Amino acid sequence: MQRADIIRLWLIRWLYLIAVGHLVMAIAMTWCADSSGFARYHQNILLAFGFPQEAPGAMAMQLWWIALFGATLQAFALFLLALVYLVGYYRHARIWLLLAGIVLLWAPQDIFISIRQNVWVHVWVDLAAVVALVPPLLALWWLDRNPVGE
């Protein structure tokens, strides 16, 4: 196995790990949103939007929103797993580039929305996602752009 193939293998494994991490966190968000482990997070979100904790229905709305977002994130994680598998198998370089572009389209918007509401935990999570995803995706694009035999 050549050095480039080993690097490629580890980058793909890294992306699998990121996707599985998204899936696990998304399941936790959906099914454990009301657990005490998320209590401080929910309080911070309510305060960021100007709701006192005691506001009628505010916490119920926050729990609904986070559970709904968790279900959406589960779908994202499964799509990412499927794409990493398919692109890893077929070595279609443009799809690695497309995935990097999707992250780079999403992140600034999400960061802007989070900064506007002063929700810094989301800004840091978004930045971590960009750092964890974009460099490996670009490296895989680079490695797969001229497959052997073409």
DRENMARTOR-241523 format. One line per field, with one value per residue: residue number from 1; residue in three letters; x, y, z of N, C-alpha, C, O, CB in turn. Coordinates in nm, 2 decimals, m for minus. Glycine has a CB too. Example, Ala and Ser with C-alpha at 12.3 -4.5 7.8 and 13.67 -1.06 7.14 Angstrom:
gugu = c(1; 2)
keza = c(Ala; Ser)
n_c1 = c(1.32; 1.28)
n_c2 = c(m0.57; m0.22)
n_c3 = c(0.78; 0.71)
ca_c1 = c(1.23; 1.37)
ca_c2 = c(m0.45; m0.11)
ca_c3 = c(0.78; 0.71)
c_c1 = c(1.32; 1.29)
c_c2 = c(m0.33; 0.00)
c_c3 = c(0.78; 0.79)
o_c1 = c(1.42; 1.34)
o_c2 = c(m0.33; 0.11)
o_c3 = c(0.85; 0.80)
cb_c1 = c(1.13; 1.41)
cb_c2 = c(m0.45; m0.06)
cb_c3 = c(0.90; 0.57)
***
This chain:
gugu = c(1; 2; 3; 4; 5; 6; 7; 8; 9; 10; 11; 12; 13; 14; 15; 16; 17; 18; 19; 20; 21; 22; 23; 24; 25; 26; 27; 28; 29; 30; 31; 32; 33; 34; 35; 36; 37; 38; 39; 40; 41; 42; 43; 44; 45; 46; 47; 48; 49; 50; 51; 52; 53; 54; 55; 56; 57; 58; 59; 60; 61; 62; 63; 64; 65; 66; 67; 68; 69; 70; 71; 72; 73; 74; 75; 76; 77; 78; 79; 80; 81; 82; 83; 84; 85; 86; 87; 88; 89; 90; 91; 92; 93; 94; 95; 96; 97; 98; 99; 100; 101; 102; 103; 104; 105; 106; 107; 108; 109; 110; 111; 112; 113; 114; 115; 116; 117; 118; 119; 120; 121; 122; 123; 124; 125; 126; 127; 128; 129; 130; 131; 132; 133; 134; 135; 136; 137; 138; 139; 140; 141; 142; 143; 144; 145; 146; 147; 148; 149; 150)
keza = c(Met; Gln; Arg; Ala; Asp; Ile; Ile; Arg; Leu; Trp; Leu; Ile; Arg; Trp; Leu; Tyr; Leu; Ile; Ala; Val; Gly; His; Leu; Val; Met; Ala; Ile; Ala; Met; Thr; Trp; Cys; Ala; Asp; Ser; Ser; Gly; Phe; Ala; Arg; Tyr; His; Gln; Asn; Ile; Leu; Leu; Ala; Phe; Gly; Phe; Pro; Gln; Glu; Ala; Pro; Gly; Ala; Met; Ala; Met; Gln; Leu; Trp; Trp; Ile; Ala; Leu; Phe; Gly; Ala; Thr; Leu; Gln; Ala; Phe; Ala; Leu; Phe; Leu; Leu; Ala; Leu; Val; Tyr; Leu; Val; Gly; Tyr; Tyr; Arg; His; Ala; Arg; Ile; Trp; Leu; Leu; Leu; Ala; Gly; Ile; Val; Leu; Leu; Trp; Ala; Pro; Gln; Asp; Ile; Phe; Ile; Ser; Ile; Arg; Gln; Asn; Val; Trp; Val; His; Val; Trp; Val; Asp; Leu; Ala; Ala; Val; Val; Ala; Leu; Val; Pro; Pro; Leu; Leu; Ala; Leu; Trp; Trp; Leu; Asp; Arg; Asn; Pro; Val; Gly; Glu)
n_c1 = c(0.09; 0.06; 0.19; 0.01; m0.23; m0.26; m0.28; m0.52; m0.70; m0.70; m0.80; m1.06; m1.16; m1.15; m1.35; m1.57; m1.57; m1.64; m1.90; m2.03; m2.01; m2.17; m2.41; m2.45; m2.46; m2.68; m2.88; m2.88; m2.96; m3.22; m3.35; m3.28; m3.31; m3.44; m3.29; m3.09; m2.83; m2.84; m2.95; m2.83; m2.75; m3.00; m3.10; m2.92; m2.98; m3.25; m3.22; m3.06; m3.24; m3.41; m3.60; m3.72; m3.65; m3.87; m4.08; m4.40; m4.43; m4.19; m3.96; m4.06; m4.10; m3.83; m3.72; m3.87; m3.78; m3.50; m3.51; m3.63; m3.44; m3.23; m3.33; m3.32; m3.05; m2.97; m3.04; m2.87; m2.63; m2.65; m2.67; m2.42; m2.25; m2.33; m2.25; m1.97; m1.90; m1.98; m1.83; m1.58; m1.55; m1.59; m1.42; m1.47; m1.37; m1.48; m1.70; m1.60; m1.51; m1.74; m1.88; m1.71; m1.76; m2.03; m2.02; m1.87; m2.05; m2.27; m2.15; m2.06; m2.31; m2.45; m2.28; m2.30; m2.57; m2.57; m2.39; m2.53; m2.73; m2.58; m2.49; m2.24; m2.14; m2.24; m2.11; m1.84; m1.87; m1.94; m1.71; m1.53; m1.64; m1.60; m1.31; m1.27; m1.38; m1.35; m1.06; m0.99; m1.17; m1.09; m0.83; m0.88; m1.01; m0.79; m0.62; m0.78; m0.83; m0.69; m0.72; m0.55; m0.49; m0.65)
n_c2 = c(m0.12; 0.22; 0.53; 0.75; 0.61; 0.51; 0.74; 0.84; 0.63; 0.67; 0.93; 0.89; 0.72; 0.90; 1.08; 0.90; 0.86; 1.13; 1.15; 0.94; 1.03; 1.27; 1.14; 1.00; 1.21; 1.35; 1.16; 1.16; 1.43; 1.42; 1.22; 1.26; 1.52; 1.65; 1.58; 1.62; 1.68; 1.85; 2.08; 2.33; 2.42; 2.46; 2.66; 2.87; 2.91; 2.99; 3.23; 3.37; 3.43; 3.60; 3.49; 3.44; 3.17; 3.09; 3.15; 3.08; 2.78; 2.82; 2.66; 2.41; 2.46; 2.50; 2.24; 2.09; 2.21; 2.14; 1.86; 1.81; 1.93; 1.75; 1.52; 1.59; 1.63; 1.37; 1.26; 1.40; 1.31; 1.04; 1.06; 1.17; 0.96; 0.77; 0.90; 0.93; 0.66; 0.59; 0.77; 0.72; 0.46; 0.48; 0.68; 0.95; 1.25; 1.51; 1.51; 1.51; 1.77; 1.90; 1.84; 1.97; 2.23; 2.26; 2.25; 2.48; 2.67; 2.64; 2.69; 2.97; 3.11; 2.98; 3.05; 3.33; 3.37; 3.26; 3.43; 3.67; 3.62; 3.59; 3.34; 3.17; 2.91; 2.77; 2.89; 2.81; 2.54; 2.52; 2.62; 2.43; 2.21; 2.29; 2.29; 2.02; 1.89; 2.02; 2.04; 1.75; 1.68; 1.84; 1.74; 1.47; 1.52; 1.62; 1.40; 1.22; 1.33; 1.27; 0.98; 0.66; 0.53; 0.69)
n_c3 = c(0.00; m0.09; 0.03; m0.01; m0.03; 0.22; 0.38; 0.26; 0.34; 0.62; 0.64; 0.54; 0.73; 0.95; 0.87; 0.88; 1.16; 1.24; 1.13; 1.26; 1.52; 1.49; 1.46; 1.70; 1.88; 1.78; 1.83; 2.10; 2.14; 2.04; 2.20; 2.46; 2.53; 2.75; 2.96; 3.26; 3.19; 2.97; 3.07; 3.14; 2.90; 2.77; 2.93; 2.88; 2.60; 2.62; 2.76; 2.58; 2.38; 2.52; 2.69; 3.01; 3.23; 3.36; 3.20; 3.07; 2.88; 2.75; 2.80; 2.72; 2.45; 2.38; 2.43; 2.25; 2.01; 2.02; 2.02; 1.77; 1.60; 1.66; 1.54; 1.27; 1.24; 1.27; 1.03; 0.86; 0.95; 0.87; 0.59; 0.54; 0.62; 0.43; 0.19; 0.23; 0.23; m0.03; m0.20; m0.11; m0.20; m0.48; m0.56; m0.64; m0.70; m0.72; m0.56; m0.30; m0.30; m0.34; m0.10; 0.09; 0.00; 0.07; 0.35; 0.38; 0.29; 0.47; 0.73; 0.77; 0.77; 0.98; 1.19; 1.18; 1.25; 1.50; 1.64; 1.62; 1.80; 2.02; 2.10; 2.18; 2.22; 2.00; 1.79; 1.84; 1.82; 1.55; 1.43; 1.50; 1.36; 1.10; 1.09; 1.15; 0.93; 0.67; 0.59; 0.57; 0.37; 0.15; 0.13; 0.05; m0.19; m0.33; m0.33; m0.48; m0.72; m0.97; m1.05; m1.06; m1.38; m1.53)
ca_c1 = c(0.00; 0.14; 0.17; m0.11; m0.34; m0.27; m0.34; m0.66; m0.77; m0.72; m0.89; m1.19; m1.19; m1.18; m1.49; m1.67; m1.58; m1.71; m2.04; m2.09; m2.02; m2.29; m2.53; m2.46; m2.50; m2.81; m2.97; m2.89; m3.04; m3.36; m3.42; m3.24; m3.32; m3.49; m3.21; m3.02; m2.70; m2.86; m3.02; m2.76; m2.75; m3.13; m3.11; m2.85; m3.05; m3.36; m3.17; m3.01; m3.36; m3.48; m3.70; m3.69; m3.67; m4.01; m4.18; m4.48; m4.41; m4.06; m3.88; m4.13; m4.06; m3.69; m3.71; m3.93; m3.69; m3.37; m3.54; m3.66; m3.31; m3.16; m3.38; m3.27; m2.91; m2.95; m3.05; m2.75; m2.52; m2.66; m2.63; m2.27; m2.20; m2.35; m2.17; m1.83; m1.88; m1.98; m1.72; m1.46; m1.54; m1.58; m1.31; m1.52; m1.31; m1.56; m1.80; m1.53; m1.50; m1.88; m1.90; m1.64; m1.83; m2.15; m1.98; m1.83; m2.18; m2.35; m2.09; m2.07; m2.45; m2.48; m2.20; m2.36; m2.70; m2.53; m2.33; m2.64; m2.80; m2.48; m2.48; m2.11; m2.12; m2.27; m1.99; m1.72; m1.90; m1.94; m1.57; m1.47; m1.69; m1.52; m1.18; m1.27; m1.44; m1.30; m0.92; m0.99; m1.24; m1.00; m0.72; m0.93; m1.03; m0.66; m0.58; m0.86; m0.85; m0.64; m0.71; m0.46; m0.55; m0.73)
ca_c2 = c(0.00; 0.34; 0.63; 0.82; 0.52; 0.50; 0.87; 0.84; 0.54; 0.74; 1.05; 0.84; 0.67; 1.02; 1.12; 0.81; 0.90; 1.25; 1.12; 0.86; 1.13; 1.34; 1.05; 0.97; 1.34; 1.37; 1.07; 1.22; 1.55; 1.38; 1.14; 1.30; 1.67; 1.69; 1.53; 1.73; 1.71; 1.96; 2.19; 2.46; 2.46; 2.51; 2.79; 2.97; 2.94; 3.07; 3.37; 3.44; 3.48; 3.69; 3.43; 3.39; 3.03; 3.06; 3.19; 2.96; 2.72; 2.85; 2.54; 2.31; 2.50; 2.47; 2.10; 2.05; 2.25; 2.07; 1.73; 1.82; 1.95; 1.63; 1.42; 1.64; 1.60; 1.22; 1.24; 1.46; 1.21; 0.92; 1.10; 1.19; 0.82; 0.71; 0.97; 0.90; 0.53; 0.58; 0.85; 0.65; 0.34; 0.51; 0.79; 1.06; 1.36; 1.63; 1.50; 1.55; 1.91; 1.95; 1.83; 2.08; 2.35; 2.26; 2.29; 2.63; 2.75; 2.63; 2.74; 3.12; 3.15; 2.94; 3.13; 3.46; 3.36; 3.23; 3.55; 3.76; 3.59; 3.58; 3.20; 3.14; 2.77; 2.73; 2.95; 2.73; 2.40; 2.53; 2.63; 2.29; 2.13; 2.33; 2.24; 1.88; 1.84; 2.08; 2.00; 1.62; 1.67; 1.89; 1.64; 1.36; 1.57; 1.63; 1.26; 1.14; 1.41; 1.20; 0.84; 0.58; 0.47; 0.79)
ca_c3 = c(0.00; m0.10; 0.14; m0.04; 0.00; 0.37; 0.42; 0.22; 0.43; 0.75; 0.62; 0.53; 0.87; 1.03; 0.83; 0.94; 1.30; 1.25; 1.10; 1.37; 1.63; 1.47; 1.48; 1.84; 1.95; 1.73; 1.90; 2.24; 2.14; 2.02; 2.30; 2.60; 2.54; 2.88; 3.07; 3.33; 3.12; 2.87; 3.14; 3.14; 2.76; 2.74; 3.00; 2.80; 2.48; 2.65; 2.79; 2.46; 2.31; 2.61; 2.77; 3.15; 3.25; 3.42; 3.10; 3.03; 2.76; 2.69; 2.81; 2.64; 2.31; 2.36; 2.43; 2.12; 1.91; 2.02; 1.98; 1.63; 1.54; 1.67; 1.44; 1.14; 1.24; 1.25; 0.88; 0.80; 0.98; 0.79; 0.46; 0.54; 0.62; 0.29; 0.09; 0.26; 0.18; m0.18; m0.26; m0.08; m0.29; m0.62; m0.58; m0.73; m0.64; m0.72; m0.45; m0.18; m0.31; m0.31; 0.05; 0.15; m0.03; 0.15; 0.48; 0.38; 0.27; 0.59; 0.85; 0.80; 0.80; 1.11; 1.28; 1.18; 1.32; 1.64; 1.69; 1.63; 1.92; 2.13; 2.15; 2.15; 2.21; 1.86; 1.71; 1.86; 1.76; 1.41; 1.39; 1.52; 1.25; 0.98; 1.10; 1.14; 0.80; 0.54; 0.55; 0.52; 0.24; 0.05; 0.11; m0.03; m0.33; m0.39; m0.36; m0.58; m0.84; m1.08; m1.01; m1.15; m1.49; m1.61)
c_c1 = c(0.09; 0.10; 0.04; m0.24; m0.37; m0.33; m0.49; m0.75; m0.80; m0.81; m1.04; m1.24; m1.23; m1.32; m1.60; m1.68; m1.66; m1.86; m2.10; m2.10; m2.14; m2.41; m2.55; m2.52; m2.64; m2.92; m2.99; m2.97; m3.19; m3.42; m3.38; m3.24; m3.36; m3.41; m3.13; m2.88; m2.72; m2.92; m2.96; m2.76; m2.89; m3.15; m3.04; m2.92; m3.17; m3.32; m3.12; m3.13; m3.45; m3.60; m3.65; m3.72; m3.81; m4.12; m4.27; m4.45; m4.27; m3.97; m3.93; m4.09; m3.92; m3.66; m3.76; m3.83; m3.56; m3.40; m3.56; m3.52; m3.22; m3.20; m3.33; m3.12; m2.88; m2.95; m2.92; m2.63; m2.53; m2.63; m2.48; m2.21; m2.21; m2.26; m2.02; m1.81; m1.88; m1.87; m1.59; m1.44; m1.52; m1.48; m1.36; m1.48; m1.40; m1.66; m1.73; m1.53; m1.64; m1.92; m1.83; m1.71; m1.96; m2.12; m1.95; m1.95; m2.26; m2.28; m2.10; m2.21; m2.48; m2.41; m2.26; m2.48; m2.67; m2.47; m2.44; m2.72; m2.71; m2.48; m2.35; m2.07; m2.14; m2.15; m1.87; m1.74; m1.89; m1.80; m1.50; m1.51; m1.61; m1.38; m1.17; m1.30; m1.36; m1.16; m0.92; m1.06; m1.16; m0.88; m0.76; m0.96; m0.90; m0.61; m0.65; m0.88; m0.80; m0.62; m0.61; m0.54; m0.64; m0.63)
c_c2 = c(0.12; 0.44; 0.71; 0.74; 0.51; 0.63; 0.88; 0.75; 0.61; 0.86; 1.00; 0.79; 0.79; 1.07; 1.03; 0.84; 1.02; 1.22; 1.04; 0.95; 1.22; 1.26; 1.03; 1.10; 1.37; 1.29; 1.12; 1.34; 1.52; 1.32; 1.18; 1.45; 1.72; 1.64; 1.65; 1.77; 1.83; 2.08; 2.32; 2.51; 2.52; 2.64; 2.90; 3.01; 3.03; 3.22; 3.44; 3.50; 3.57; 3.63; 3.39; 3.24; 2.99; 3.09; 3.06; 2.91; 2.74; 2.73; 2.43; 2.34; 2.47; 2.32; 2.04; 2.08; 2.17; 1.92; 1.72; 1.84; 1.82; 1.52; 1.46; 1.61; 1.45; 1.20; 1.29; 1.36; 1.09; 0.95; 1.12; 1.05; 0.76; 0.77; 0.94; 0.75; 0.53; 0.65; 0.78; 0.53; 0.38; 0.62; 0.90; 1.20; 1.48; 1.63; 1.54; 1.71; 1.97; 1.95; 1.94; 2.21; 2.37; 2.30; 2.44; 2.72; 2.76; 2.71; 2.89; 3.17; 3.11; 3.02; 3.27; 3.46; 3.34; 3.36; 3.66; 3.74; 3.57; 3.44; 3.15; 3.00; 2.72; 2.78; 2.85; 2.59; 2.41; 2.54; 2.50; 2.20; 2.16; 2.28; 2.09; 1.82; 1.89; 2.03; 1.85; 1.60; 1.73; 1.80; 1.52; 1.40; 1.57; 1.49; 1.19; 1.22; 1.35; 1.06; 0.77; 0.52; 0.57; 0.89)
c_c3 = c(0.00; 0.01; 0.12; m0.01; 0.15; 0.43; 0.38; 0.31; 0.56; 0.75; 0.61; 0.66; 0.96; 0.99; 0.88; 1.09; 1.32; 1.23; 1.21; 1.50; 1.62; 1.50; 1.62; 1.91; 1.91; 1.80; 2.04; 2.24; 2.12; 2.14; 2.44; 2.62; 2.68; 2.99; 3.14; 3.27; 3.02; 2.94; 3.12; 2.99; 2.73; 2.81; 2.93; 2.67; 2.51; 2.69; 2.67; 2.37; 2.40; 2.68; 2.91; 3.16; 3.29; 3.32; 3.06; 2.89; 2.69; 2.69; 2.73; 2.49; 2.28; 2.35; 2.30; 2.01; 1.90; 1.98; 1.82; 1.55; 1.54; 1.57; 1.30; 1.13; 1.22; 1.10; 0.81; 0.83; 0.89; 0.64; 0.44; 0.54; 0.49; 0.19; 0.11; 0.20; 0.03; m0.25; m0.23; m0.17; m0.43; m0.66; m0.67; m0.66; m0.62; m0.61; m0.32; m0.18; m0.29; m0.17; 0.12; 0.12; 0.05; 0.29; 0.49; 0.34; 0.40; 0.70; 0.87; 0.83; 0.94; 1.22; 1.29; 1.27; 1.47; 1.71; 1.71; 1.76; 2.05; 2.19; 2.10; 2.14; 2.07; 1.77; 1.72; 1.81; 1.61; 1.36; 1.40; 1.40; 1.12; 0.98; 1.09; 1.01; 0.68; 0.50; 0.50; 0.39; 0.13; 0.02; 0.02; m0.17; m0.40; m0.43; m0.47; m0.71; m0.97; m1.05; m1.11; m1.26; m1.57; m1.67)
o_c1 = c(0.18; m0.01; m0.04; m0.34; m0.48; m0.42; m0.57; m0.86; m0.91; m0.88; m1.13; m1.36; m1.32; m1.39; m1.70; m1.80; m1.74; m1.95; m2.22; m2.20; m2.21; m2.51; m2.67; m2.61; m2.72; m3.03; m3.10; m3.05; m3.27; m3.53; m3.45; m3.17; m3.31; m3.44; m3.12; m2.84; m2.62; m2.95; m3.02; m2.78; m2.90; m3.21; m3.09; m2.92; m3.20; m3.39; m3.15; m3.11; m3.56; m3.69; m3.55; m3.82; m3.87; m4.23; m4.21; m4.46; m4.24; m3.91; m3.86; m4.06; m3.88; m3.58; m3.70; m3.80; m3.52; m3.31; m3.52; m3.50; m3.15; m3.12; m3.29; m3.07; m2.78; m2.87; m2.87; m2.56; m2.42; m2.57; m2.42; m2.11; m2.12; m2.20; m1.95; m1.70; m1.79; m1.81; m1.50; m1.33; m1.43; m1.45; m1.29; m1.55; m1.40; m1.70; m1.79; m1.55; m1.65; m1.98; m1.89; m1.72; m2.00; m2.20; m1.98; m1.94; m2.31; m2.35; m2.14; m2.23; m2.54; m2.46; m2.27; m2.50; m2.73; m2.50; m2.43; m2.77; m2.76; m2.47; m2.33; m1.98; m2.07; m2.12; m1.82; m1.65; m1.84; m1.76; m1.42; m1.43; m1.58; m1.33; m1.07; m1.26; m1.33; m1.14; m0.86; m1.01; m1.15; m0.84; m0.69; m0.94; m0.89; m0.55; m0.59; m0.95; m0.86; m0.50; m0.60; m0.65; m0.69; m0.68)
o_c2 = c(0.14; 0.43; 0.73; 0.79; 0.50; 0.63; 0.92; 0.79; 0.60; 0.88; 1.06; 0.81; 0.78; 1.11; 1.08; 0.84; 1.03; 1.27; 1.07; 0.93; 1.24; 1.31; 1.04; 1.09; 1.42; 1.33; 1.12; 1.36; 1.58; 1.35; 1.13; 1.50; 1.83; 1.66; 1.76; 1.88; 1.90; 2.18; 2.42; 2.63; 2.63; 2.73; 3.01; 3.13; 3.13; 3.31; 3.56; 3.60; 3.60; 3.70; 3.33; 3.20; 2.89; 3.07; 2.96; 2.98; 2.67; 2.69; 2.35; 2.24; 2.41; 2.28; 1.95; 2.00; 2.12; 1.86; 1.62; 1.78; 1.79; 1.45; 1.38; 1.57; 1.42; 1.12; 1.22; 1.34; 1.04; 0.86; 1.07; 1.03; 0.70; 0.70; 0.91; 0.73; 0.47; 0.60; 0.78; 0.50; 0.32; 0.65; 0.93; 1.25; 1.55; 1.73; 1.60; 1.77; 2.07; 2.04; 2.00; 2.30; 2.48; 2.39; 2.51; 2.84; 2.86; 2.79; 2.93; 3.26; 3.19; 3.05; 3.32; 3.55; 3.40; 3.39; 3.73; 3.84; 3.54; 3.42; 3.08; 2.96; 2.63; 2.70; 2.82; 2.53; 2.32; 2.48; 2.47; 2.12; 2.07; 2.22; 2.04; 1.71; 1.81; 1.99; 1.82; 1.53; 1.67; 1.79; 1.48; 1.32; 1.53; 1.47; 1.11; 1.16; 1.37; 1.02; 0.81; 0.47; 0.53; 0.98)
o_c3 = c(0.08; 0.07; 0.21; 0.04; 0.19; 0.51; 0.46; 0.35; 0.62; 0.84; 0.67; 0.70; 1.04; 1.09; 0.92; 1.14; 1.41; 1.30; 1.25; 1.57; 1.71; 1.56; 1.67; 2.00; 1.99; 1.84; 2.10; 2.33; 2.18; 2.18; 2.54; 2.71; 2.72; 3.11; 3.08; 3.29; 2.99; 2.87; 3.09; 2.97; 2.67; 2.75; 2.91; 2.63; 2.44; 2.64; 2.66; 2.30; 2.36; 2.73; 2.92; 3.09; 3.26; 3.35; 3.03; 2.79; 2.59; 2.59; 2.66; 2.42; 2.18; 2.27; 2.24; 1.92; 1.79; 1.91; 1.76; 1.45; 1.45; 1.51; 1.22; 1.03; 1.17; 1.05; 0.73; 0.74; 0.84; 0.57; 0.34; 0.46; 0.44; 0.11; 0.01; 0.14; m0.03; m0.34; m0.31; m0.21; m0.50; m0.78; m0.77; m0.57; m0.52; m0.56; m0.24; m0.08; m0.22; m0.11; 0.21; 0.21; 0.09; 0.34; 0.58; 0.37; 0.43; 0.77; 0.98; 0.91; 1.01; 1.32; 1.40; 1.35; 1.56; 1.82; 1.81; 1.82; 2.16; 2.31; 2.00; 2.07; 2.03; 1.68; 1.62; 1.75; 1.55; 1.26; 1.31; 1.35; 1.05; 0.88; 1.03; 0.97; 0.59; 0.39; 0.40; 0.30; 0.02; m0.09; m0.06; m0.26; m0.51; m0.53; m0.54; m0.80; m1.08; m1.03; m1.23; m1.24; m1.68; m1.74)
cb_c1 = c(m0.10; 0.12; 0.29; m0.11; m0.32; m0.13; m0.26; m0.67; m0.70; m0.58; m0.85; m1.20; m1.08; m1.07; m1.49; m1.62; m1.44; m1.66; m2.05; m2.00; m1.89; m2.29; m2.51; m2.33; m2.41; m2.82; m2.92; m2.75; m2.99; m3.37; m3.38; m3.10; m3.41; m3.63; m3.11; m2.99; m2.65; m2.96; m3.04; m2.61; m2.73; m3.24; m3.06; m2.71; m3.10; m3.44; m3.06; m2.93; m3.43; m3.54; m3.75; m3.76; m3.58; m4.03; m4.12; m4.63; m4.51; m3.99; m3.86; m4.28; m4.10; m3.61; m3.78; m4.06; m3.65; m3.31; m3.66; m3.75; m3.24; m3.18; m3.53; m3.29; m2.85; m3.06; m3.17; m2.72; m2.52; m2.80; m2.70; m2.22; m2.27; m2.50; m2.18; m1.80; m2.00; m2.11; m1.72; m1.46; m1.67; m1.71; m1.19; m1.68; m1.18; m1.64; m1.86; m1.38; m1.45; m1.98; m1.86; m1.49; m1.86; m2.22; m1.86; m1.72; m2.26; m2.37; m1.94; m2.02; m2.55; m2.45; m2.05; m2.39; m2.78; m2.43; m2.22; m2.73; m2.89; m2.51; m2.60; m2.01; m2.21; m2.40; m1.96; m1.69; m2.04; m2.02; m1.50; m1.51; m1.84; m1.52; m1.11; m1.36; m1.58; m1.30; m0.83; m1.05; m1.37; m0.95; m0.66; m1.06; m1.09; m0.56; m0.59; m1.00; m0.79; m0.51; m0.84; m0.39; m0.64; m0.83)
cb_c2 = c(0.00; 0.40; 0.73; 0.87; 0.38; 0.47; 0.99; 0.79; 0.41; 0.78; 1.13; 0.73; 0.59; 1.13; 1.14; 0.66; 0.91; 1.36; 1.04; 0.74; 1.22; 1.39; 0.92; 0.93; 1.45; 1.36; 0.92; 1.25; 1.64; 1.29; 1.00; 1.25; 1.72; 1.65; 1.43; 1.68; 1.59; 1.91; 2.15; 2.45; 2.34; 2.41; 2.77; 2.92; 2.81; 3.01; 3.36; 3.34; 3.37; 3.80; 3.30; 3.47; 2.97; 3.14; 3.25; 3.00; 2.77; 2.97; 2.49; 2.31; 2.65; 2.53; 2.03; 2.11; 2.40; 2.07; 1.67; 1.94; 2.07; 1.57; 1.42; 1.79; 1.65; 1.14; 1.31; 1.60; 1.17; 0.86; 1.24; 1.27; 0.74; 0.73; 1.12; 0.91; 0.44; 0.64; 0.99; 0.61; 0.26; 0.56; 0.72; 1.05; 1.40; 1.65; 1.36; 1.50; 1.95; 1.86; 1.69; 2.09; 2.36; 2.12; 2.21; 2.64; 2.69; 2.49; 2.70; 3.20; 3.08; 2.79; 3.14; 3.51; 3.24; 3.12; 3.61; 3.76; 3.46; 3.68; 3.11; 3.21; 2.69; 2.78; 3.09; 2.72; 2.36; 2.66; 2.74; 2.23; 2.15; 2.49; 2.29; 1.82; 1.87; 2.23; 2.01; 1.52; 1.75; 2.03; 1.60; 1.31; 1.72; 1.70; 1.18; 1.12; 1.55; 1.27; 0.77; 0.47; 0.36; 0.86)
cb_c3 = c(0.12; m0.24; 0.15; m0.18; m0.06; 0.44; 0.35; 0.07; 0.45; 0.81; 0.50; 0.42; 0.93; 1.00; 0.68; 0.92; 1.36; 1.15; 0.96; 1.40; 1.64; 1.32; 1.40; 1.91; 1.91; 1.58; 1.90; 2.29; 2.02; 1.90; 2.28; 2.62; 2.44; 2.90; 3.02; 3.48; 3.04; 2.76; 3.29; 3.18; 2.66; 2.79; 3.14; 2.77; 2.41; 2.77; 2.90; 2.37; 2.25; 2.53; 2.70; 3.26; 3.35; 3.54; 2.98; 3.05; 2.66; 2.76; 2.96; 2.66; 2.28; 2.48; 2.55; 2.09; 1.93; 2.16; 2.05; 1.59; 1.60; 1.81; 1.44; 1.13; 1.37; 1.32; 0.82; 0.87; 1.13; 0.80; 0.42; 0.66; 0.73; 0.25; 0.10; 0.41; 0.23; m0.23; m0.21; 0.07; m0.27; m0.67; m0.63; m0.74; m0.71; m0.85; m0.44; m0.18; m0.45; m0.39; 0.10; 0.10; m0.18; 0.15; 0.54; 0.28; 0.15; 0.63; 0.85; 0.68; 0.70; 1.12; 1.23; 1.04; 1.27; 1.66; 1.59; 1.51; 1.91; 2.24; 2.08; 2.24; 2.31; 1.81; 1.75; 2.01; 1.81; 1.36; 1.47; 1.66; 1.23; 0.96; 1.23; 1.25; 0.79; 0.55; 0.67; 0.62; 0.25; 0.09; 0.24; 0.04; m0.33; m0.29; m0.23; m0.52; m0.83; m1.13; m1.01; m1.06; m1.45; m1.52)
***
